[in-house]
Amino acid sequence: MPEFHLIAVILGIFIGLLMALTGAGGGILAVPLLVFGLGLTIVGAAPISMMAVALSAGLGAVLALRAGVLRYRAAAAMGASGLLLSPIGVWLAQRVPNRPLTVVFALVLLFVGSRMLWQAHLSAHSPAVTGQAKPRPACCLDPTEGRLRWTGQCARALIGTGMLAGFVSGLLGVGGGFIIVPALNRVSDLNMRAIVATSLGVLTIVSLGGLVSSLFISHVQWSVALPFCGGAILGMLGGRQVAARFSGPRLQQVFALVACSVGFALAWRAVYVG
């Protein structure tokens, strides 16, 4: 295997592993890894990233559906609303020069990384509060049926989240899981396993929509896409086997530090390299 293809496979495995462990992290790091590892532009890396996210997230979503933890109605609603704005994001990305687009991507990475560091700090150091009622989320599980109650407030929260994730996915070529997972954690009472599984379902739909839009208006480097996507699938399969061992604040901190480091590197590249 040529060195170029081997690098693509290794990068893909890393992304698939992150997606299996976090449900949110892999997609946002796929584009910068392709930029630094294989010298692609943001626009050139975006469709490859969306293809890898769609395939690996789709595999994870199918396995989660079989296990009965994926909330497929919520995933379908969020994914369908994301499809409305994903093509607009793709269209805009084709018209923004690479340097400002890279800066935007760097700022998103720095925001996501700093937020995850703060959340991990709170999880690790804040004592559990007992005897205090928590605010009722917009989307609650029906204890008798085990399904989400579809109120108007719940529908608005899920559809709005899906639309934002779809636009960002199309613009930057990311999955949008870094938007979906925190949003579901905030607006629902689902456990983290169900949130990650549902996020993978949404990522599959949104990434496929963004990929189709990209195929119509841009060129895909298949020599990179195929080995990268193959590696992502392998990483997803392997990550699911060890996901239970690597979770909690420590994993969040590691991912956050990686995201911040890559964000600073992208910003430096945009300013000093172009």
C-alpha positions in Angstrom: 0.0 0.0 0.0 1.5 3.4 -1.0 2.4 5.7 1.9 -0.3 8.2 0.9 -3.0 5.6 1.1 -1.7 4.2 4.4 -1.8 7.7 6.0 -5.4 8.1 4.8 -6.3 4.7 6.4 -4.6 5.6 9.7 -6.4 9.0 9.9 -9.7 7.3 9.1 -9.2 4.7 11.9 -8.6 7.5 14.4 -11.7 9.4 13.3 -13.9 6.2 13.5 -12.5 5.5 16.9 -13.3 9.0 18.2 -16.8 8.8 16.8 -17.4 5.4 18.6 -16.1 6.8 21.9 -17.8 10.2 21.9 -20.6 10.2 19.3 -19.6 13.8 18.6 -15.8 14.2 18.2 -14.8 12.3 15.1 -16.5 14.5 12.5 -15.1 17.8 13.6 -11.5 16.5 13.5 -11.8 14.7 10.2 -11.4 17.9 8.0 -8.3 19.3 9.9 -6.6 15.9 9.9 -7.1 15.7 6.1 -5.8 19.2 5.8 -2.6 18.6 7.9 -2.1 14.9 7.1 -2.7 15.0 3.3 -2.5 18.7 2.4 -6.1 19.1 1.3 -8.0 22.4 1.4 -11.1 22.8 3.7 -13.4 22.5 0.6 -11.5 19.5 -0.7 -11.6 17.7 2.6 -15.2 18.4 3.4 -16.9 15.8 1.1 -14.4 13.1 2.1 -15.1 13.9 5.8 -18.9 13.8 5.2 -18.6 10.5 3.4 -16.5 8.9 6.2 -18.9 10.3 8.9 -21.9 9.0 7.0 -20.5 5.5 6.6 -19.1 5.1 10.1 -22.0 6.8 11.9 -24.4 4.8 9.8 -22.8 1.6 10.9 -22.8 2.7 14.6 -26.5 3.8 14.2 -27.6 0.4 12.8 -25.8 -1.4 15.6 -27.4 0.9 18.2 -30.8 0.4 16.6 -30.5 -3.3 16.9 -29.5 -2.9 20.5 -32.7 -0.8 21.1 -30.9 2.4 22.3 -31.3 4.7 19.2 -34.3 7.0 19.4 -35.1 6.7 15.7 -38.1 9.1 15.6 -36.0 11.9 17.1 -33.1 11.1 14.9 -35.3 11.2 11.8 -36.9 14.5 12.7 -33.5 16.1 13.4 -31.9 14.6 10.3 -34.7 15.7 8.0 -34.6 19.3 9.3 -30.8 19.2 8.9 -31.2 18.3 5.3 -33.1 21.5 4.7 -30.0 23.7 5.5 -27.1 21.4 4.7 -27.1 22.2 0.9 -27.1 25.9 1.8 -24.0 25.4 3.9 -22.3 23.5 1.0 -23.2 26.2 -1.4 -21.8 28.9 0.9 -18.6 26.9 1.5 -17.9 26.8 -2.3 -18.0 30.7 -2.4 -15.9 31.5 0.7 -12.1 31.7 0.2 -10.1 29.0 1.9 -8.3 31.3 4.4 -11.5 32.8 6.1 -13.1 29.4 6.0 -10.1 27.9 7.8 -10.3 30.7 10.4 -14.0 29.9 11.0 -13.2 26.2 11.4 -10.4 27.0 13.9 -12.7 29.2 15.9 -15.3 26.4 16.0 -12.7 23.9 17.2 -11.5 26.3 19.9 -15.0 26.9 21.1 -15.9 23.2 21.2 -12.6 22.3 22.9 -12.9 25.0 25.6 -16.5 24.1 26.3 -15.7 20.5 26.7 -12.8 21.3 29.0 -15.2 23.3 31.2 -17.8 20.6 31.2 -15.2 17.9 32.1 -14.0 20.2 35.0 -17.5 20.5 36.3 -18.2 16.8 36.1 -14.9 15.9 37.8 -15.0 18.5 40.6 -18.6 19.5 41.2 -20.3 17.5 44.0 -23.5 15.8 43.2 -26.5 17.8 44.2 -29.2 15.8 45.9 -32.7 16.8 47.0 -32.9 19.6 44.5 -35.4 19.4 41.6 -34.0 19.7 38.2 -35.7 21.8 35.5 -38.1 19.7 33.4 -36.5 19.2 29.9 -38.5 19.9 26.8 -38.3 16.2 25.7 -39.2 13.6 28.4 -39.5 9.9 28.2 -42.9 8.4 28.8 -42.3 5.9 31.7 -45.1 3.6 30.5 -44.1 3.4 26.8 -40.4 4.2 27.0 -40.7 6.7 24.2 -40.2 10.5 24.0 -43.4 12.6 24.5 -43.7 14.7 21.3 -44.9 18.1 22.6 -44.6 21.3 20.6 -41.7 22.5 22.7 -39.9 19.2 22.2 -40.4 19.3 18.4 -39.1 22.8 18.1 -36.0 22.0 20.2 -35.2 18.9 18.1 -35.9 20.6 14.7 -33.9 23.7 15.6 -31.0 21.6 16.6 -31.1 19.6 13.5 -31.2 22.6 11.2 -28.2 24.2 12.9 -26.3 20.9 12.7 -27.2 20.6 9.0 -26.0 24.0 8.1 -22.7 23.7 10.0 -22.2 20.2 8.5 -22.6 21.5 5.0 -20.4 24.6 5.6 -17.5 22.9 7.3 -17.9 19.2 6.3 -18.3 18.1 9.9 -20.9 15.7 11.2 -22.5 18.2 13.6 -22.4 15.8 16.5 -20.7 18.5 18.7 -24.0 20.4 18.4 -26.4 17.4 18.6 -25.0 15.7 21.7 -24.9 18.7 24.1 -28.3 19.8 22.8 -29.9 16.4 23.4 -28.3 16.3 26.8 -29.8 19.7 27.6 -33.4 19.3 26.1 -34.1 15.7 27.0 -33.8 13.2 29.8 -32.2 10.5 27.7 -29.2 8.7 29.1 -25.8 9.3 27.5 -25.8 6.0 25.7 -29.1 6.9 23.9 -27.9 10.4 23.2 -24.7 9.1 21.5 -26.7 6.5 19.5 -29.3 9.1 18.4 -26.5 11.5 17.5 -25.0 8.9 15.2 -28.4 8.5 13.5 -28.7 12.2 12.9 -25.1 12.4 11.6 -25.8 9.6 9.1 -28.7 11.5 7.6 -27.2 15.0 7.6 -23.8 13.8 6.3 -25.4 11.9 3.4 -27.4 15.0 2.5 -24.3 17.2 2.6 -22.3 14.6 0.6 -24.9 14.4 -2.2 -24.9 18.2 -2.4 -21.1 18.2 -2.6 -21.0 15.6 -5.3 -23.0 17.9 -7.6 -20.9 21.0 -7.2 -17.4 19.8 -6.3 -14.8 17.1 -7.0 -14.1 14.2 -4.7 -10.5 12.8 -4.5 -11.5 9.1 -4.5 -7.9 8.1 -4.0 -8.1 9.7 -0.5 -11.8 9.1 0.2 -11.9 5.3 -0.2 -9.0 4.4 2.2 -10.0 7.1 4.6 -13.6 5.8 4.8 -12.4 2.2 5.1 -10.3 3.2 8.0 -13.2 5.1 9.6 -15.4 2.0 9.5 -12.6 -0.1 11.1 -12.2 2.5 13.8 -15.9 2.5 14.5 -16.0 -1.2 14.9 -13.0 -1.3 17.1 -14.1 1.7 19.2 -17.4 0.1 20.0 -15.6 -2.8 21.6 -13.7 -0.6 24.0 -16.2 2.3 24.4 -17.3 1.2 27.9 -13.7 1.4 29.2 -13.0 4.9 28.0 -15.6 7.4 29.1 -16.3 10.2 31.5 -14.4 13.5 32.2 -11.0 12.1 31.4 -12.0 11.3 27.8 -13.6 14.7 27.5 -10.5 16.4 28.6 -8.2 14.5 26.2 -10.5 15.2 23.3 -10.9 18.9 24.3 -7.1 19.4 24.4 -6.8 17.7 21.0 -9.5 20.0 19.5 -7.9 23.1 21.0 -4.5 22.2 19.7 -5.8 21.5 16.2 -7.8 24.8 16.4 -4.7 26.8 17.2 -2.7 25.0 14.4 -5.5 25.7 11.9 -5.5 29.4 12.9 -1.7 29.6 12.6 -1.9 27.9 9.1 -4.6 30.4 8.0 -2.7 33.5 9.1 0.9 32.6 8.3 0.6 30.0 5.5 -2.6 30.8 3.8 
